[in-house]
Structures are given as structure tokens and as C-alpha cells.
């Protein structure tokens, strides 16, 4: 019985150490993966329908875009990305994103992808009492 107790403690410590190291490495990997995304700006969404513009005016080029929703669900009607050079890319979201939801990762077309602004036509469902919030993220 004494021998069993002697061997349990080192095994327990070993298992706990491995668990902590595994958790720490997984957390570090998630933080590194999210560092690639840059917030371009946010807008509040009214229940009766809304049009908003997020002005970017960044000198960086981006190749991907993702919209993230918080506070309340948002129904997207139309999204357009306007580039500094004058081009416009129409983005079809065509869905309702719940609070905490994200759009698919959207490929930005062309070689010169300096974003000037992003325009939104959207609304929160009428039965929802809160305004939704949309934040645009881009990846280089």
C-alpha cells in the first residue's frame, strides 16, 4: 500500500504537467493565428434597416475580409468593398449572422487591394431589442 502511494504522486504530477503544457501551447497557437487579422472598424446596426460606411484609409493591402457580429443578430442585405483605386467589389453575404457569428472568409480580388471603405446595408431583426454591431476584419 505504501508503494502504491509513492508511485501515484509522481504520475499525477507528470499528468498535470503535461496537461498544463498542452493547454499553454494550444492557447499560444490560437493567439498567433488570430494575430493575422486586423480590425478595420465597427458600426452599430439599427432594427429598422441601416446603411453604414466603415472608412479604412489604410495604406496596407489585404487579401481576405471577414465580418463579425456582436450584441444582436444581423441580417445582411448588401456589402461593398471600395478600393482606393476606384474599384468596387460586391460581397454577397445573403444570410443572418447570430450574435457572436462570423461571415465566411471573403477573398478580396485584384492585386492592388488598398481598401478605402466598406459599405453595408443591413438590419437587426425587428423582434430584437438591442442594436447589433458589425466589425470588419482583414488579413494581409
Secondary structure, 3 states (H helix, E strand, C coil): CHHHHHHHHHHHHHHHHHHHHHHHHHHHHHHHHHCCEEEEEEEEECCCCEEEEEECCCCCCCCEEEEEEECCCEEEEEEEEEECCCCEEEECCCCEECCCCECCCEECCCCCCCEEEEEEEEECCCCCCCCEEEEEEEEC
